[in-house]
Amino acid sequence: MEIEKPPVDRQVEKPAGERRGLIIINTGDGKGKSTAAFGLALRAHGRGKAVKIYQFMKVPSARFGEHRMFEQLGVAIEGLGDGFSWKSKDLERSGQLARDGWERAAATIMAGEHFMVVLDEITYPLRYGWLDLEAVLKVLRERPSHVNVVLTGRGAPLELVDLADTVTEMTLIKHHYNAGVPAQRGIED
């Protein structure tokens, strides 16, 4: 590691544009996509902003750590799916759940009552063909100008990336699974 001197005279030009709702995507094969989105949700909630979280692959009865904490904080989080595809007993039903969930999420976005709407793991139903990409893009383009939308999941479609204001790709460098260490409660849930 090379030691560097901390900056002491940082000149930053502030953007001159108006504040507006953003489209933020967390994608890639590394860990942290949902975690980063939840961090944004907590930041917004901490500022008194209305936040709604939809999880496209989690079941409505899920009680992971984030569900327990968001419930305590009064942040709405809703599972829309029936688990990841390899756990599904009926992929047709999984697709219908995703479509029904998208209708709820789209209505929430378009209503404009929330500062932030998180669409966690939405790239999976898009990639599986369960959701129409053009319909999702249309809602994102036509949403009220103050609504921020955060989308997560691997393999974000290029059309989404092109539309987004901020895109972060999480890169897998090393993962404990590869060393034989199983999922950890409080880390993966």
Secondary structure, DSSP 4 states (H G I P E B T S, - for coil): ----PPPSS---PPP-SPP---EEEEESSSS-HHHHHHHHHHHHHHTT--EEEEESSS-TT---HHHHHHHHHT-EEEE-SSS-GGG-S-HHHHHHHHHHHHHHHHHHHHHT--SEEEEETTHHHHHTTSS-HHHHHHHHHHS-TT-EEEEE-SS--HHHHHH-SEEEE---S--GGGGTPPP-TTTT-
